[in-house]
Amino acid sequence: MGGRAALILVLGVSFILGYISRNINTVATKAVSNMSMYNSMTASHDLALAGANARLAKFYQDTSSLASMSQTFDGTVYTGSFVASMEAISGNRLRLRSVSTYPMGGGASLHDTVEVFFDRNKKNSFTLFAWMTDFEGNVFWVNSDTVWGRVHSNGNLHINGSPVFMQKATTAKGFDPPKVGKGTNKAIFKDGYETGIAPINFPSDISEILTASVSGGRKYIGDIYVTLVPGTSANNDGKAYIRSGNTAAGAIIDSVNLSDASFNGAILATGKLNVEGTVDGKLTLASQTNVVVQNDVLYERNPMFTTSDDILGLVAEQNVIVADNTANRTNCEIHASIFTRTGSFTAQNYNSLPLTGQLRVLGSIVQKERGAVGTFSGSTLNHGFSKRYRYDTRLADQTFRPPFYPGYYVRTYAITNWWESYRVMDFE
């Protein structure tokens, strides 16, 4: 190889090596730049997350405050800042928004956003309780009283003897006498108890049922007497015969097929609503005054013994009353979810009735103030009914309840959505 050829070879190799070196330097420079950008993006996102978590922690310390919070980091450990704000975005929803600022030099900054959404209130059906009162009054749980299902009172539970609570009992206050197992408080709690629970507020009206009664339901002026009949052996083809007044001897003024697709399941009386019979279908009977149980009210298919989708609500603005009559003098059985907005579930003349046997309820009982169904001396029943209240376990399913049955709101502030802005790195 001559000198010229050798020179060309050397220059060629030098050019190739120089080109490779230049590319290596370029790749190295871009790698540093990419790493720097990735670090900035991560830091910006972490700042937004830090703001969301910091404001979330303060929110759960004080849910009444919607004030914004901010923090700036001076660069000793971290650089940048965040602003985390709270705002109501609808009647029952809140939004926490955290926005970060991360400086990149040259006056440029990166911003990331994290948003957290909350449901302020959650509506539950009162049918979740086998027994609930806003105020227990001066009525006591005594010997031979047994209740199956969840029990809650916003007041004190009064105990005299050894009533049996088959599932957990809770109170916003406590017990009278206060010590379980001491004095006259010999209550038996099969699934425990808890005091100091947050009160559960009653609704301010029964407007949901009122509205339903004039929009697909039935509304009657004055007092009515409702006789429920089961129809055929088929499911959900029961009927309700409506009479004017307060006796079963009155003339029928209307009849309602529970299977009618145009009927929404709500019947309302502006006056007293009397009821007896057998339910085959889904129905809520409501009164703007009192509901009076004149005789047994039963499901065609008893869910304790067979599969059943029969369901009944007895809803009163004032009281639900077991009438003092011949039919009810030897036990009375009610299959229904009972609700009294301002009054009580009680027995007529409870303090003068002879010993009338058992008042058996399959469903749930929710009342503003606990009503009496009998009287006792010490722990011995003297007048009226002994109680056998059994929870209809189908009602534990929140979606299974009588049509338009009242519910209550709880302040859960549950997180329903968590959203984060996220950059996809475009590596060079």
C-alpha positions as CSV (number, residue, x, y, z in Angstrom):
1,M,0.0,0.0,0.0
2,G,1.4,3.3,-1.0
3,G,1.6,6.4,1.1
4,R,-1.4,8.1,-0.5
5,A,-3.6,5.1,0.1
6,A,-2.4,4.9,3.7
7,L,-3.2,8.6,4.2
8,I,-6.7,8.0,2.8
9,L,-7.2,5.1,5.1
10,V,-6.2,7.1,8.1
11,L,-8.4,10.0,7.2
12,G,-11.4,7.7,6.6
13,V,-10.9,5.9,9.9
14,S,-10.6,9.3,11.6
15,F,-13.8,10.6,10.0
16,I,-15.7,7.5,11.0
17,L,-14.5,7.7,14.6
18,G,-15.3,11.4,14.7
19,Y,-18.8,10.7,13.4
20,I,-19.3,8.0,16.0
21,S,-17.9,10.2,18.7
22,R,-20.3,13.0,17.7
23,N,-23.3,10.7,17.8
24,I,-22.2,9.3,21.2
25,N,-22.0,12.9,22.6
26,T,-25.4,13.7,21.1
27,V,-27.0,10.7,22.6
28,A,-25.4,11.4,25.9
29,T,-26.6,15.0,25.9
30,K,-30.1,13.9,25.0
31,A,-30.1,11.2,27.7
32,V,-29.2,13.9,30.3
33,S,-31.9,16.1,28.9
34,N,-34.5,13.3,28.9
35,M,-33.5,12.3,32.4
36,S,-33.8,15.9,33.5
37,M,-37.2,16.3,31.9
38,Y,-38.4,13.0,33.4
39,N,-37.2,14.1,36.8
40,S,-39.0,17.4,36.4
41,M,-42.2,15.7,35.3
42,T,-42.1,13.3,38.2
43,A,-41.3,16.1,40.7
44,S,-44.3,18.1,39.4
45,H,-46.6,15.2,39.6
46,D,-45.4,14.3,43.1
47,L,-46.0,17.9,44.2
48,A,-49.6,17.7,43.1
49,L,-50.1,14.3,44.9
50,A,-48.5,15.7,48.0
51,G,-51.0,18.6,47.9
52,A,-53.9,16.3,47.5
53,N,-52.9,14.1,50.3
54,A,-52.1,17.0,52.6
55,R,-55.5,18.7,52.0
56,L,-57.3,15.3,52.3
57,A,-55.7,14.8,55.7
58,K,-56.8,18.3,56.9
59,F,-60.3,17.7,55.4
60,Y,-60.9,14.6,57.4
61,Q,-59.8,16.4,60.6
62,D,-62.4,19.2,59.9
63,T,-65.0,18.4,57.3
64,S,-66.7,21.7,57.8
65,S,-63.8,23.7,56.4
66,L,-63.4,24.2,52.6
67,A,-60.4,26.6,52.9
68,S,-57.6,26.3,50.4
69,M,-54.1,25.4,51.5
70,S,-50.7,25.9,49.8
71,Q,-47.1,25.2,50.4
72,T,-43.8,26.3,48.8
73,F,-40.6,24.3,49.0
74,D,-37.4,26.4,49.1
75,G,-35.2,23.9,47.3
76,T,-33.3,22.6,50.4
77,V,-34.9,19.2,49.9
78,Y,-37.5,19.9,47.3
79,T,-38.4,22.7,44.8
80,G,-41.8,24.0,43.8
81,S,-45.2,24.5,45.3
82,F,-48.8,23.4,45.3
83,V,-52.2,24.9,45.9
84,A,-55.0,22.5,47.1
85,S,-58.5,23.8,47.1
86,M,-61.9,22.4,48.1
87,E,-65.3,23.4,46.6
88,A,-68.9,22.2,46.4
89,I,-69.7,21.3,42.8
90,S,-73.3,20.2,43.5
91,G,-75.7,19.8,46.4
92,N,-74.1,16.5,47.5
93,R,-70.7,16.5,45.9
94,L,-67.3,18.1,46.8
95,R,-64.1,18.4,44.8
96,L,-60.6,18.6,46.0
97,R,-58.2,20.0,43.4
98,S,-54.4,20.2,43.9
99,V,-52.3,22.0,41.3
100,S,-48.5,21.9,41.4
101,T,-45.9,24.4,40.1
102,Y,-42.4,23.1,39.4
103,P,-39.8,25.6,38.0
104,M,-37.7,24.4,35.1
105,G,-35.5,27.4,34.6
106,G,-35.7,30.2,32.1
107,G,-39.0,31.2,33.5
108,A,-40.8,28.0,32.4
109,S,-42.8,25.8,34.8
110,L,-44.5,22.5,34.8
111,H,-48.0,22.1,36.3
112,D,-49.8,18.9,37.3
113,T,-53.4,18.4,38.7
114,V,-54.9,15.9,41.0
115,E,-58.6,15.9,41.6
116,V,-60.5,14.0,44.3
117,F,-64.3,13.8,44.3
118,F,-66.5,13.1,47.3
119,D,-70.1,12.3,47.9
120,R,-71.2,14.5,50.8
121,N,-74.3,12.5,51.6
122,K,-75.5,9.0,51.1
123,K,-79.1,8.0,51.3
124,N,-79.9,4.8,53.1
125,S,-83.3,3.2,53.6
126,F,-84.7,3.0,57.2
127,T,-85.5,-0.6,56.4
128,L,-81.9,-1.4,57.2
129,F,-83.0,-1.3,60.9
130,A,-85.2,-3.9,62.5
131,W,-85.9,-1.3,65.2
132,M,-85.1,2.4,65.4
133,T,-86.3,5.3,67.5
134,D,-85.4,8.9,67.7
135,F,-86.5,9.0,71.4
136,E,-87.3,6.0,73.6
137,G,-89.5,8.0,76.0
138,N,-90.1,6.1,79.2
139,V,-90.9,2.7,77.7
140,F,-88.8,-0.2,78.8
141,W,-87.5,-3.4,77.2
142,V,-88.5,-6.2,79.6
143,N,-88.5,-10.0,80.1
144,S,-89.9,-12.0,77.2
145,D,-89.1,-9.1,74.7
146,T,-87.1,-10.4,71.8
147,V,-85.9,-8.5,68.7
148,W,-84.1,-9.9,65.7
149,G,-82.1,-7.5,63.5
150,R,-80.2,-4.3,64.0
151,V,-81.4,-1.9,66.7
152,H,-80.6,1.8,67.1
153,S,-81.9,4.7,69.1
154,N,-80.9,8.3,69.1
155,G,-81.8,8.3,72.8
156,N,-81.3,5.9,75.7
157,L,-82.5,2.3,75.7
158,H,-84.4,1.6,78.9
159,I,-84.0,-1.9,80.3
160,N,-85.9,-3.7,83.1
161,G,-85.2,-7.4,83.0
162,S,-83.7,-9.7,80.4
163,P,-84.8,-8.7,76.9
164,V,-82.9,-10.4,74.1
165,F,-81.3,-8.5,71.2
166,M,-80.3,-11.0,68.6
167,Q,-78.1,-8.6,66.6
168,K,-76.1,-5.6,67.4
169,A,-77.7,-2.7,69.3
170,T,-76.5,0.8,69.1
171,T,-77.5,4.1,70.8
172,A,-76.5,7.7,70.3
173,K,-76.6,8.0,74.1
174,G,-76.5,4.9,76.3
175,F,-78.6,2.6,78.5
176,D,-80.9,3.1,81.5
177,P,-79.7,1.8,83.9
178,P,-76.3,2.6,82.4
179,K,-74.4,-0.6,83.2
180,V,-75.3,-3.7,81.3
181,G,-75.6,-6.6,83.7
182,K,-76.0,-4.4,86.7
183,G,-79.2,-3.6,88.6
184,T,-82.3,-4.1,86.5
185,N,-80.3,-4.0,83.2
186,K,-80.0,-7.7,82.5
187,A,-80.3,-7.3,78.7
188,I,-78.8,-10.1,76.6
189,F,-76.9,-8.8,73.5
190,K,-76.2,-11.8,71.3
191,D,-74.1,-9.7,68.8
192,G,-72.8,-6.9,71.2
193,Y,-73.7,-3.3,71.6
194,E,-72.2,0.2,71.1
195,T,-73.0,3.6,72.6
196,G,-72.2,7.1,71.5
197,I,-73.1,6.5,67.8
198,A,-73.9,9.5,65.7
199,P,-77.6,10.3,65.6
200,I,-79.6,9.4,62.5
201,N,-81.9,12.2,61.5
202,F,-85.5,11.7,60.6
203,P,-86.8,13.3,57.4
204,S,-88.7,16.6,57.6
205,D,-91.7,15.2,55.7
206,I,-93.0,12.2,53.7
207,S,-93.1,14.2,50.4
208,E,-91.7,11.3,48.3
209,I,-94.8,9.3,49.0
210,L,-97.1,12.3,48.7
211,T,-95.7,13.0,45.2
212,A,-95.9,9.4,44.2
213,S,-99.6,9.1,45.3
214,V,-100.6,11.7,42.7
215,S,-98.2,10.5,40.0
216,G,-98.9,6.8,39.3
217,G,-100.3,6.0,42.8
218,R,-103.6,6.7,44.5
219,K,-104.6,9.5,46.9
220,Y,-107.8,9.6,48.8
221,I,-109.3,12.4,50.8
222,G,-110.4,11.7,54.4
223,D,-110.4,8.3,56.2
224,I,-110.3,5.1,54.3
225,Y,-110.4,1.3,55.0
226,V,-108.0,-0.9,52.9
227,T,-108.7,-4.6,52.6
228,L,-105.8,-6.5,51.0
229,V,-106.5,-9.8,49.2
230,P,-104.0,-12.1,47.7
231,G,-105.5,-12.8,44.3
232,T,-104.7,-16.1,42.6
233,S,-101.9,-18.5,43.3
234,A,-99.8,-16.5,40.8
235,N,-97.2,-14.0,42.1
236,N,-97.9,-10.3,42.5
237,D,-101.5,-10.2,41.5
238,G,-103.0,-9.1,44.8
239,K,-105.6,-6.4,45.1
240,A,-106.5,-3.6,47.5
241,Y,-110.1,-2.7,48.0
242,I,-110.7,0.8,49.2
243,R,-113.7,1.8,51.4
244,S,-114.6,5.2,52.6
245,G,-114.6,5.6,56.4
246,N,-113.3,3.5,59.2
247,T,-115.1,0.1,58.9
248,A,-114.9,-2.9,56.7
249,A,-118.7,-2.7,56.1
250,G,-118.5,0.5,54.0
251,A,-119.1,0.7,50.3
252,I,-116.1,0.0,48.1
253,I,-115.1,3.2,46.4
254,D,-112.1,1.9,44.5
255,S,-110.0,-1.3,43.8
256,V,-106.4,-1.4,42.9
257,N,-104.6,-4.2,41.1
258,L,-101.1,-4.4,42.5
259,S,-100.0,-6.0,39.2
260,D,-101.2,-3.1,37.1
261,A,-98.2,-1.7,35.3
262,S,-99.5,1.8,35.6
263,F,-99.7,1.6,39.4
264,N,-96.5,2.6,41.1
265,G,-97.2,1.0,44.5
266,A,-98.2,4.1,46.6
267,I,-101.6,4.5,48.3
268,L,-102.1,7.6,50.5
269,A,-105.0,8.8,52.7
270,T,-105.2,12.4,53.8
271,G,-107.0,11.1,56.9
272,K,-106.8,7.9,58.8
273,L,-105.9,4.7,56.9
274,N,-107.3,1.4,58.3
275,V,-105.8,-1.8,57.0
276,E,-106.1,-5.6,57.2
277,G,-105.6,-8.6,54.9
278,T,-103.0,-10.4,52.8
279,V,-100.4,-8.7,50.6
280,D,-99.5,-10.2,47.2
281,G,-97.2,-7.7,45.6
282,K,-95.3,-4.5,46.4
283,L,-97.2,-1.8,48.2
284,T,-96.8,1.2,50.5
285,L,-99.8,2.4,52.5
286,A,-99.4,5.9,53.9
287,S,-101.5,8.4,55.9
288,Q,-101.1,12.1,56.6
289,T,-102.4,11.2,60.1
290,N,-102.6,7.7,61.5
291,V,-102.4,4.1,60.1
292,V,-104.6,1.7,62.1
293,V,-104.0,-2.1,61.9
294,Q,-107.5,-3.6,62.4
295,N,-106.5,-7.2,62.0
296,D,-103.5,-9.3,60.9
297,V,-101.6,-8.0,57.9
298,L,-99.7,-10.8,56.2
299,Y,-97.6,-11.6,53.1
300,E,-99.1,-14.2,50.8
301,R,-95.7,-15.9,50.9
302,N,-94.0,-15.7,54.3
303,P,-90.3,-15.1,53.6
304,M,-89.3,-17.0,56.7
305,F,-90.5,-20.2,55.1
306,T,-90.4,-19.8,51.4
307,T,-89.1,-17.5,48.6
308,S,-91.2,-14.3,48.6
309,D,-91.1,-10.9,46.9
310,D,-94.1,-9.6,48.7
311,I,-93.3,-6.3,50.5
312,L,-95.4,-3.7,52.4
313,G,-94.7,-0.4,53.9
314,L,-97.0,1.2,56.6
315,V,-96.0,4.9,56.7
316,A,-97.7,7.5,59.0
317,E,-97.1,11.1,59.5
318,Q,-98.2,10.6,63.1
319,N,-98.8,7.1,64.5
320,V,-99.2,3.4,63.4
321,I,-101.7,1.9,65.9
322,V,-102.8,-1.7,66.6
323,A,-106.5,-1.3,67.2
324,D,-108.2,-2.5,70.4
325,N,-110.8,-4.9,68.9
326,T,-111.9,-8.5,69.0
327,A,-109.6,-9.6,66.1
328,N,-106.5,-8.3,67.9
329,R,-107.3,-9.5,71.4
330,T,-105.6,-12.9,70.7
331,N,-102.3,-12.0,69.2
332,C,-101.7,-9.8,66.2
333,E,-99.3,-10.4,63.4
334,I,-98.0,-7.7,61.0
335,H,-95.7,-8.3,58.0
336,A,-94.5,-4.8,57.1
337,S,-91.9,-2.1,57.4
338,I,-93.4,0.4,59.8
339,F,-92.5,4.1,59.8
340,T,-93.9,6.9,61.9
341,R,-92.4,10.3,61.1
342,T,-93.6,12.3,64.2
343,G,-95.4,9.7,66.3
344,S,-95.2,6.2,67.5
345,F,-96.0,2.5,66.8
346,T,-98.3,1.7,69.6
347,A,-101.4,-0.4,70.7
348,Q,-104.7,1.3,71.4
349,N,-105.6,1.2,75.1
350,Y,-102.3,-0.6,75.9
351,N,-102.5,0.4,79.5
352,S,-105.9,-1.1,80.1
353,L,-105.9,-4.1,77.8
354,P,-106.0,-7.6,79.3
355,L,-103.0,-9.8,78.5
356,T,-103.5,-9.9,74.8
357,G,-100.8,-12.4,73.7
358,Q,-98.0,-11.6,71.3
359,L,-97.6,-8.8,68.9
360,R,-95.5,-10.3,66.1
361,V,-93.9,-8.1,63.6
362,L,-91.9,-9.4,60.6
363,G,-90.2,-6.5,58.9
364,S,-88.9,-3.4,60.6
365,I,-90.1,-0.7,63.0
366,V,-88.9,2.9,62.8
367,Q,-90.7,5.5,65.0
368,K,-90.0,9.0,66.1
369,E,-90.9,8.3,69.7
370,R,-91.2,4.8,71.0
371,G,-94.8,3.8,71.7
372,A,-96.0,1.3,74.3
373,V,-97.9,-1.9,73.4
374,G,-98.3,-3.0,77.1
375,T,-97.5,-2.2,80.7
376,F,-95.5,-4.1,83.3
377,S,-94.8,-4.2,87.0
378,G,-91.1,-4.8,87.7
379,S,-90.4,-7.1,84.8
380,T,-93.9,-8.7,84.7
381,L,-96.3,-7.8,81.9
382,N,-99.6,-6.7,83.2
383,H,-101.5,-5.3,80.2
384,G,-101.3,-5.6,76.4
385,F,-98.9,-7.4,74.2
386,S,-95.5,-9.0,74.7
387,K,-93.3,-8.3,71.7
388,R,-91.9,-10.7,69.1
389,Y,-90.1,-8.4,66.6
390,R,-88.3,-10.3,63.8
391,Y,-86.3,-8.6,61.1
392,D,-87.1,-9.4,57.5
393,T,-83.6,-10.2,56.4
394,R,-84.5,-9.4,52.8
395,L,-84.5,-5.7,53.8
396,A,-80.7,-5.9,54.5
397,D,-80.5,-5.4,50.7
398,Q,-80.7,-1.7,50.3
399,T,-82.4,-2.1,46.9
400,F,-85.2,-4.2,48.4
401,R,-87.7,-1.9,50.1
402,P,-91.4,-0.9,49.9
403,P,-92.1,1.6,47.1
404,F,-91.1,5.2,48.1
405,Y,-90.2,4.1,51.7
406,P,-88.5,6.9,53.6
407,G,-84.7,7.0,53.9
408,Y,-82.1,8.9,55.8
409,Y,-78.9,10.7,54.9
410,V,-75.5,10.1,56.4
411,R,-72.4,12.4,56.0
412,T,-70.0,9.8,54.6
413,Y,-67.7,12.1,52.6
414,A,-66.7,8.9,50.7
415,I,-64.1,9.3,47.9
416,T,-66.0,8.4,44.7
417,N,-63.3,9.4,42.1
418,W,-59.6,10.1,42.1
419,W,-58.2,11.7,38.9
420,E,-54.5,12.5,38.1
421,S,-53.1,14.3,35.1
422,Y,-50.4,12.1,33.6
423,R,-47.8,13.0,30.9
424,V,-46.5,10.4,28.5
425,M,-42.7,11.1,28.0
426,D,-41.7,11.7,24.4
427,F,-38.1,10.5,24.5
428,E,-35.9,12.0,21.9
